Amino acid sequence: MIVQLRPRRTLSSAFWEDRFLKSLDNPPVIPWDRAPEISAFECEQIRTSIQEFQLGEQSEGRNLKRAAHAYATRSGDWAYLAAMKLFIREEQRHAALLGTFMDSAGLARIQSNWVDSVFRKLRRLAGLEVSICVLLTAEVIAQVYYHALFDATQSATLRVICRRILKDEQQHVRFQSERLAILRQRRPRPLTGTAVLLQRLLFAGTSLIVWRGHRRVFRAARLTFLDFWVACHGKMRAAITVMNPRSYEW
């Protein structure tokens, strides 16, 4: 028997604006009064890795705001611009949480990193769709990373932070994936397929870079390269399903 899935509807920009507002109004309860509870060995394992992810989370999102503004002007969907601004604020809160933890653990913050610089340049040169694709690549891999960081640390404070970021990232991936479906809804299938193929290539290359740069965290979490690869691409396949415009009733 063939089971046909009922077409879904995308969540509205107003829904996402409300969702992000509620999230920002309900900050996580972090046990800052406790010591970082992190050993010198564990610090050495995660130091470089957490520095780079903290830097990546703190973008001001100027290009995203500019691209979202241009899209809102064309479409009249001003709630999307508001939602995007709130999304960026939530990402910045992630950076603030990680930064506060790093300060308490004596881990220095960094101001630049070549991977972060490349991603920022890609978004700066691109329009809304490509910017979302680049951002989504980072968001999907971040889900695997923060799960590994949770498993790699014994710090209760850092674990609470990871848990909250993972909760937020799950919604971020859906928010961005649905917007790609909206942007591509009238596009011929071959062009959509080409865009997905290019995104898969970007994702595969980025996955390799992230493994190479953060393998100490993944190994501390007892993830092999194969485990990491399968987890990342499983989450990317799920995101590709959500971004498929043929999955929705328009």
C-alpha positions as CSV (number, residue, x, y, z in Angstrom):
1,M,0.0,0.0,0.0
2,I,1.3,3.4,-1.0
3,V,0.9,6.0,1.8
4,Q,0.7,9.6,0.5
5,L,1.9,12.3,2.8
6,R,-0.4,15.2,3.3
7,P,1.1,18.5,1.9
8,R,2.2,20.8,4.6
9,R,1.9,24.6,4.9
10,T,4.9,26.8,5.7
11,L,4.7,28.6,9.0
12,S,4.1,32.3,8.6
13,S,6.7,35.0,9.1
14,A,4.4,36.4,11.9
15,F,4.6,33.0,13.6
16,W,8.4,33.1,13.6
17,E,8.5,36.7,14.7
18,D,6.3,35.7,17.7
19,R,8.4,32.5,18.4
20,F,11.7,34.4,18.5
21,L,10.2,37.2,20.7
22,K,9.0,34.6,23.2
23,S,12.3,32.9,23.2
24,L,14.2,36.1,23.8
25,D,11.8,37.0,26.6
26,N,12.6,33.7,28.3
27,P,16.3,33.4,28.6
28,P,17.8,30.1,29.9
29,V,18.5,29.7,33.5
30,I,22.3,29.2,33.7
31,P,24.0,28.2,37.0
32,W,26.5,31.1,36.8
33,D,27.0,30.9,40.6
34,R,28.7,27.6,40.2
35,A,32.3,27.2,39.2
36,P,32.9,26.3,35.6
37,E,33.7,22.7,36.8
38,I,36.1,22.1,33.9
39,S,39.5,20.5,34.3
40,A,42.7,21.7,32.7
41,F,42.7,18.7,30.4
42,E,39.1,19.3,29.3
43,C,40.0,23.0,28.7
44,E,42.7,21.9,26.4
45,Q,40.4,19.6,24.5
46,I,37.7,22.2,23.8
47,R,39.5,25.6,24.0
48,T,40.2,26.2,20.3
49,S,36.9,24.7,19.3
50,I,34.7,26.7,21.6
51,Q,36.6,29.9,20.7
52,E,35.8,29.4,17.0
53,F,32.1,28.6,17.5
54,Q,31.6,31.5,19.9
55,L,33.1,33.8,17.2
56,G,30.8,32.4,14.6
57,E,27.7,32.9,16.7
58,Q,28.3,36.6,17.3
59,S,27.8,38.0,13.8
60,E,25.9,41.3,13.5
61,G,24.2,39.9,10.5
62,R,24.3,43.1,8.4
63,N,24.2,41.4,5.1
64,L,21.3,39.1,6.2
65,K,19.4,42.2,7.4
66,R,20.1,44.0,4.1
67,A,19.0,40.9,2.0
68,A,15.9,40.4,4.2
69,H,15.0,44.1,3.8
70,A,15.2,43.8,0.0
71,Y,13.1,40.7,0.1
72,A,10.5,42.4,2.3
73,T,10.4,45.4,0.0
74,R,9.7,43.1,-3.0
75,S,7.2,40.8,-1.3
76,G,5.6,43.0,1.3
77,D,6.4,40.5,4.0
78,W,7.8,42.8,6.6
79,A,7.2,40.3,9.3
80,Y,10.0,38.3,7.8
81,L,12.5,41.2,8.2
82,A,11.4,41.4,11.9
83,A,11.8,37.7,12.3
84,M,15.2,37.7,10.8
85,K,16.4,40.5,13.1
86,L,15.1,38.5,16.1
87,F,16.8,35.4,14.8
88,I,20.1,37.2,14.7
89,R,19.6,38.4,18.2
90,E,19.1,34.9,19.3
91,E,22.3,33.8,17.7
92,Q,24.0,36.7,19.4
93,R,22.7,35.4,22.7
94,H,24.3,32.1,22.0
95,A,27.6,34.0,21.6
96,A,27.0,35.9,24.8
97,L,26.3,32.6,26.8
98,L,29.4,30.9,25.4
99,G,31.5,34.0,25.9
100,T,30.4,34.3,29.6
101,F,31.3,30.7,30.2
102,M,34.7,31.2,28.5
103,D,35.4,34.2,30.7
104,S,34.6,32.2,33.8
105,A,36.8,29.3,32.7
106,G,39.7,31.5,31.7
107,L,39.4,30.8,28.0
108,A,40.3,33.8,25.9
109,R,38.0,35.1,23.2
110,I,39.3,35.4,19.6
111,Q,38.5,38.1,17.1
112,S,39.1,36.3,13.8
113,N,39.3,32.9,12.3
114,W,39.8,31.9,8.6
115,V,36.7,29.7,8.4
116,D,34.5,32.3,9.9
117,S,36.0,35.0,7.6
118,V,35.2,32.8,4.5
119,F,31.6,32.3,5.6
120,R,31.1,36.0,6.3
121,K,32.6,36.9,2.8
122,L,30.3,34.4,1.1
123,R,27.2,35.9,2.8
124,R,28.4,39.4,2.1
125,L,28.7,38.7,-1.7
126,A,25.4,36.8,-1.9
127,G,21.7,37.5,-2.0
128,L,19.1,36.2,0.4
129,E,18.9,32.6,-0.9
130,V,22.6,31.9,-1.0
131,S,23.1,33.6,2.4
132,I,20.5,31.3,3.8
133,C,22.2,28.3,2.2
134,V,25.5,29.2,3.8
135,L,23.9,29.9,7.1
136,L,21.9,26.7,7.0
137,T,25.1,24.7,6.4
138,A,26.5,26.1,9.6
139,E,23.3,25.6,11.6
140,V,22.9,22.0,10.6
141,I,26.5,21.1,11.5
142,A,26.2,23.1,14.7
143,Q,23.4,20.7,15.9
144,V,25.9,17.8,15.7
145,Y,28.7,19.9,17.2
146,Y,26.8,21.1,20.3
147,H,25.5,17.6,21.0
148,A,29.2,16.4,20.9
149,L,30.3,19.3,23.1
150,F,27.6,18.3,25.6
151,D,28.9,14.8,25.7
152,A,32.6,15.9,25.8
153,T,32.2,18.1,28.9
154,Q,31.6,17.5,32.6
155,S,30.7,21.1,33.2
156,A,27.0,21.4,34.3
157,T,27.1,25.1,33.2
158,L,28.3,24.3,29.7
159,R,25.9,21.5,29.4
160,V,22.9,23.8,30.1
161,I,24.2,26.2,27.5
162,C,24.6,23.4,24.9
163,R,21.1,22.1,25.7
164,R,19.5,25.5,25.1
165,I,21.5,26.2,21.9
166,L,20.4,22.8,20.5
167,K,16.8,23.6,21.3
168,D,17.1,26.9,19.5
169,E,19.1,25.5,16.5
170,Q,16.4,23.0,15.8
171,Q,13.9,25.9,15.2
172,H,16.5,27.9,13.3
173,V,17.0,25.1,10.8
174,R,13.3,24.9,10.2
175,F,12.9,28.6,9.9
176,Q,15.7,28.9,7.3
177,S,14.7,25.7,5.4
178,E,11.1,26.8,5.0
179,R,12.2,30.1,3.7
180,L,14.2,28.4,1.0
181,A,11.1,26.4,0.0
182,I,9.2,29.7,-0.2
183,L,11.9,31.3,-2.4
184,R,11.9,28.3,-4.7
185,Q,8.2,27.5,-4.9
186,R,7.8,28.8,-8.5
187,R,11.2,27.6,-9.8
188,P,11.5,24.8,-12.4
189,R,12.5,21.5,-10.8
190,P,15.8,21.2,-12.7
191,L,16.9,24.6,-11.3
192,T,15.8,23.6,-7.8
193,G,17.7,20.3,-8.1
194,T,20.8,22.2,-9.2
195,A,20.6,24.5,-6.2
196,V,20.2,21.5,-3.8
197,L,23.2,19.7,-5.4
198,L,25.4,22.8,-5.0
199,Q,24.2,23.1,-1.4
200,R,25.1,19.4,-0.8
201,L,28.6,20.1,-2.2
202,L,29.0,23.1,0.1
203,F,27.8,21.0,3.0
204,A,30.1,18.1,2.3
205,G,33.2,20.4,2.1
206,T,32.2,22.3,5.2
207,S,31.7,19.0,7.1
208,L,35.3,18.0,6.3
209,I,36.6,21.3,7.5
210,V,34.7,21.2,10.7
211,W,35.8,17.6,11.4
212,R,39.4,18.6,10.8
213,G,39.2,21.7,13.0
214,H,37.1,20.3,15.9
215,R,38.0,16.6,15.9
216,R,39.3,16.7,19.4
217,V,35.8,17.6,20.7
218,F,34.2,14.9,18.6
219,R,36.7,12.3,19.7
220,A,36.2,13.3,23.3
221,A,32.5,12.7,22.7
222,R,33.5,9.3,21.3
223,L,32.4,10.1,17.8
224,T,34.4,8.6,14.9
225,F,34.6,10.4,11.6
226,L,32.0,8.0,10.2
227,D,29.6,8.8,13.1
228,F,30.1,12.5,12.6
229,W,29.6,12.2,8.8
230,V,26.4,10.1,9.1
231,A,24.9,12.4,11.8
232,C,25.6,15.6,9.8
233,H,24.2,14.2,6.5
234,G,21.2,12.7,8.2
235,K,20.3,16.1,9.6
236,M,21.0,17.7,6.2
237,R,18.7,15.3,4.4
238,A,15.9,16.2,6.9
239,A,16.5,19.9,6.1
240,I,16.4,19.3,2.4
241,T,13.0,17.6,2.8
242,V,11.8,20.7,4.6
243,M,13.2,23.1,1.9
244,N,11.6,21.1,-0.9
245,P,8.8,23.4,-2.3
246,R,7.0,20.2,-3.6
247,S,6.4,19.2,0.1
248,Y,3.9,22.0,0.6
249,E,0.5,23.1,-0.3
250,W,0.8,26.7,-1.6
